[in-house]
Amino acid sequence: MNPSVGIVCRIYLGEIPYIFGFIDYYLRIGVKKFYFIICDKTEEKVIKDFLKPYSKHIFYYVHRKPVKSIDRDGFEGFENLIREDYILNVDVDEFLYLKFKGKQYKTIQEFIIENPFDKYFFDWIMVVNDGCSSKNMGFVKKKMGKVMVKSSNGIKKIICHDVELEKTDIREFYDDVFVIHYWGRTMEDIIIKCIFGKMPDKKRTSLEVMIEDINKGILPVRFRLMALLSKAKKDIEIPNLVYDKIRFDIESTLIEKFKHKNKLIDLYKKYLDKLNYEFVDKFNKEDMTLLKVLPMMPQSL
């Protein structure tokens, strides 16, 4: 009997332009249920209206705490509702790439049956689409990625990049199977993340900080990261899993009130052109994460 697979995923209004391709892809490779965590209750109705065609595949869990919708939060309290044999913890911009040791698997079930483990660790293949680098080329970032677990081992806690299990004596999978992480599906995608985000101190929105930076001639932090990823050495060709499915009409609607796009793109192109490869080389090292390398990067160039 084929094992059943579900996905747990945080969702907010800014993901709507991209969510349709995400759902279609995972349904095609065998996922039966999506556990969508809505972290901002004010967005609940709009999200559910958009996703009505997929309603039979979706279980919604609305987080009751007053957190900003883009926060990676609200994953506590529903673990006992999961009924699938396996649960994959990913974001809407992450796609499990079922290619292993030269074989392309058609379904997650086929992969699990041939490679039976209790917990799977999938490294990222990082991809960025800024209009300046190939959107079908990526690079592996070790020690960063997502996991899939066998639910019968007891799901203790679901966090950003992991699922903690009650059982500790388990069979773990570490090998070259990847989650393609589309870090920046478009420039507009990053703008939307800033519009819906909030700063760590919770006092200002990411949008307010982004506009302040642009007016000072400073490239906002998310776009500095995008420039870094754009210049990183890419040696893996990947299939197009997202771009044909993007709802550009919704994307445009979400940023229509943002009047700084042209100035932002100009700042980005200048920064990208002058970015020193010293920072790119540091990031390419296996132990260097985005958070570690960011403080080393200049605000403007």
C-alpha positions, 0 to 999 in steps of 0.5 A: 500500500502506498504511503500517504503524504501531507504538507505543512506550510505557512501561508499568507496573502502575499503567496497567492500569486504563486500558490496555484503552481505550488499546489498543482505540483505537489498534487501531481507528485502524490501529496494528498493533503495540505495543512495551511497555517494562516497566521493572520486571521484577517486574511483567512476569508480572502485566502480561502476564496482564492483556493476554493477549487482545491478545498478538498485537499486543504486543511486550514489552521488559523493561528490565534495569536496576533502575529504578522502574516509573514512570520514563520510562526503558528505551527503549534497545537495542530500536530495531533490533527495530521493523519498522513503517513508522512509529512513534508515541511516546506514553504510555498517557494520550495519544491521537492525535486525527486531525482536521486542517483540518476533516477527521476521519481514520478511520485513521493510514494515511489521514492519513499518505498525504494528509500524507506526512512523515518526522517529525510533531510533535503538540502536546498538548491538555491534559485533566484530570478532577478532578470539578470541571471538564469532562472533555470540554474541553481546551486546546492547550499548544504546544511540548509533545507527542509525535512520530511518525517514519518508521522508514526514516530510522533510529531513533537513540534514543527519549526521552520526548518525541522520537525521534532519527533517524539521517538529518537531511535530513528532511521535518518536519510542524508543524501543528494535529494533536494528541495528547490528553493526559489528565493525570489521568484520575481523582483515583485515577489521580494517587494511583496515579502517586504510589504507583508513583513515586519521588522524583528522589533515589531515596531515597523513594517518591512515596507516602511524600512524599505522605503526609508532605505530607498530614499537614502540611496540604500539597497534594502536588505532582501535585495542585497541578499538577492544580489548575492544569490544572483552572483553565486556560482550556479552549476545545476540545471533545474526544470521550470517548476514555477514560472509558467504558473505565476499569477502576474495579475495578482502580483501586480495588484499586490504592489500597485500602491508601491511607487518606488519600484523603478528607483529600487530596480535601478539601485539593485542593478548598480549594486549587482554590478559593483558587488565584490566577489569576496562576499560571494566567495564567503557565502559559497563556503559550506558553513556560511549562511545568509545571516552570517554573510549579510553583516559583511555586505555593504548597504550601498555600492 
